[in-house]
């Protein structure tokens, strides 16, 4: 079969899945791709993970809209793989399945007291303030004056920044309405951002760090002693290769020289500290931290080792931001230790050295939760190229029912309310219109039932999808 006659399923509509779809359009315009998402809305963490006060970053969705709106691509929202459609269903209908389902859970701290009330994953908080339906009903006790955020990446910075923003600042964003209402009554005053290693190893980017010092009603406190460098870190900076770390250190040193002005909130940046225990009677009341020293185990690898010294912070809320983690797709091979689908350059491995024909991975579920949005593009291109190579060699899956309408018929028979691309466009306009009434970029629907109700009761099945494009190959009706 010609490569241009292939039908592909892409599971996930975040950046990696959409970049893969774009690559197919550029290389083989005749290939038809069906995009599946468990939510009625596309764009993955760009919608549900990027902080609401970073609207410029979210503008990348304009590129994604052009990709997903192409006639050769169909969007199937509100479809759960593993429930509404199985892996076997996908392999029955598509020549290749590309898993782009990201990293949907978080890593635990693994310390006593972590399960106390008041201890949360940063991913829960991010999903909550972004209006993700899975986190809509979370509750956070914002009457607490002291909060700790464990981690030194950009997600940790996002959590700190949202906690430190004024209601007026948040009003101008697309933050979820329920989160804005709760944050209007926040009593948070001290926010401690804690990293286990030093400033040179911090994972945040310099623009995000600088932004903390530009907030109108928050002071930033950094102690000069925390910026003293261990010998190995000093060597790294002296080499001049890690420019990002050098810029971060320069910004942090500028913070130490800046006087505290008595603003409503204070952000405390602390380094070389690890959580040892969370203590409280039923809920978090204190966080015990262990001081670390940095040791170079081998060239370029600097690890934190405990010194035995501890200190205690009186905090009532703790957010852990120590990494996202992938979750398994029912029936698909999964490396539980690494939290990824095992693969070789994107080709899914059914076992050591054994490729699963017609199955591929892209993005965080392929490589782990590293990089920024743009990092997903070369990653997706690599996997998409493997699909094209295998197609040319005749090594893809051979589906029993590759017809264009087979998946729609199966979903219809299972009474799944599919949300099409036309449906999403209607939701998008409704959200923007709702936001305009309150002077905001958009007012999000934060429950799946709300979204479906807004679209009406009619089924978004084959008529809306099949009108997008005519089949390009006589052998694939």
Buried (B, 14 or more C-beta within 10 A) or exposed (E): BEBBBBBBBBBBBBBBBBBBBBBBBEBBEBBBBBBBBBBBBBBBBBBBBBBBBBBEEBEBBEEBBEBBBBEBBBBBBBBEBBEBBBBEBBBBBBBBBBBBBBBBEBBEBEBEBBEBEBBBBBBBBBBBBBBBBBBBEBEBBBEBBBBBBBBBBBBBBBBBBBBBBBEEBBBBBBBBBBBBEBBEEBEBBBBBBBBBBBBBBBBBBBEBBBBBBEBEEBBBBBEEEBBEBBEBBEEBBEEEEBEEBBBBBEBBEEBBEEEEEEBEBBBBBBBBBBBBBBBBEEBBBBBBBBBBEBEBEEEEEBBBEEEEEBEEBEBBBBBBBBBBBBBBBEEBBBBEEEBBBBBEEBBBBEEEEEBBBBBBBBBBBBBBBEBEBEBBBEBBBBBBBBBBEBBEEEBBBEBEEBBBBBBBEBBBEEEBBBBBBBBBBBBBEBBBEBBEEEEBBBBBBBEBEBBBEBBEEEBBBBEBBBEBBEBBBEEBE
